[in-house]
Each structure stands twice: as structure tokens, then as C-alpha cells.
Amino acid sequence: MIKNLIAPIQAWLLAQGHCVGCGTPLVKGKRKEVRGQTTVTCSCGRIFIHDKAKNKYRRALFDEI
């Protein structure tokens, strides 16, 4: 039940380009190229993948790190 409440808020934060944990803009995060993808590490430690073509972010999977 809690996941049903939190998931839309997290999706909205990612659509705005903010971290789902601390809310800081992901443009301030550390960028690194890994296997042809741009990873962004937030100050809170969460890792995201940046899609340059769509200019969107998503959470990184364990096998992508």
C-alpha cells in the first residue's frame, strides 16, 4: 500500500530531473561513462542512468553499475 503512494511521487521527481531520495537536481551529481551509458551519482549515493536522447533519468539496475 505504501508503494502505491510513493511510486507516483518518485516518478514525478525523476521526470523533473531530481533525486528520489533527497530531491536535489541531478545536474549537480557526478557524471561517469559506464558501458556507453552516462551514470549520475547523487550526493546521497543513489545512482541514476541519464538518457541523452530523451533527456530523462531512471534508477540504475544492479547489473548496470
Helices and strands as residue ranges (DSSP letters): H 2-16, G 26-28, E 30-34, E 37-41, E 47-51, E 56-59, G 62-64
